[in-house]
Amino acid sequence: MQLLGSWYILAVASSERDFVLEKDTRIVEGVVVTLSAENGLKVLSSRLGPDGCNQMELELQQQDSGWVFQNPSLGVLQYRVLGTNFRDYAIVFTQLELEGEAFNTVELYSRTETASEEALQLFNKWSKDLGFWAHQQAKLQRDFTCAQRILQQ
């Protein structure tokens, strides 16, 4: 329950094919996590796309016990909280398969526009431990335009 609420995504590590080419233009994303009717998670996110800010909503079902969710029909094979203090930050691992490409991401969720040193260290540790190279990691540009669109609703 403590994962619920509004978050900024301030950093991302990704094995997605085009991530390395796009990472320098990625801006802070906004995420709102709520409970779905089936006791799963509903994740509303806003990020910059070719046509401006795009919003996306995912419903995720709990996989087993703990904080592991999925929706294979939408390409989300795993959504898992790796580490958190729930109050300030969460490190979220996602295993995806979209348009025939399978890839993983690690994201730093923060309740505030600036991540704590503890959160950044944990993000770097998990990214490294999961095999992401430095060029596959990015602190997102401090533009909050798209994030604010859903965080202020």
C-alpha positions, 0 to 999 in steps of 0.5 A: 500500500505504501507504493501508492501515490505520486512519484517522479521518475528521475533516473532510468537504466534500460536495455531497450535498443534505442535507449542509448540514442534517446537518453540525453533527451529524456525528461522526468516522468510522472507516475501515479500508482493506485489500486485496481478493482482486482487488488492489482495496481493501476499505473498512470504515467506521463512521458515526453513522446514525439507528439508532446506529453503522452499518458499511458495507463497500465493495469497490473495483476499481482503475480505471487506474494509480495510486490511483483506484478504483471500484465503479459497481454500488454507486454509487462512480464514483471513489475517489481519493487527492488528496494524502497523506504516507501516514504521518499524513494523506490527502485522499480525493475520492469521486464518488458516485451514490446513490438518483438523486443524484450528488455529490462529497465530499472527506474528511480521513483522519488516523491520529490523533484530531487532524489536523496543520496541514499536513493541514487546510491541504491539505483546505481547499485541495482543497475550495476548488479543487474548488468547495466553498463554506464551508457545504459543509465541516465539521470533524466533532464530536469524538465517537469512539464509532462510529470506535472500534468498527471501529478497535479490532477 
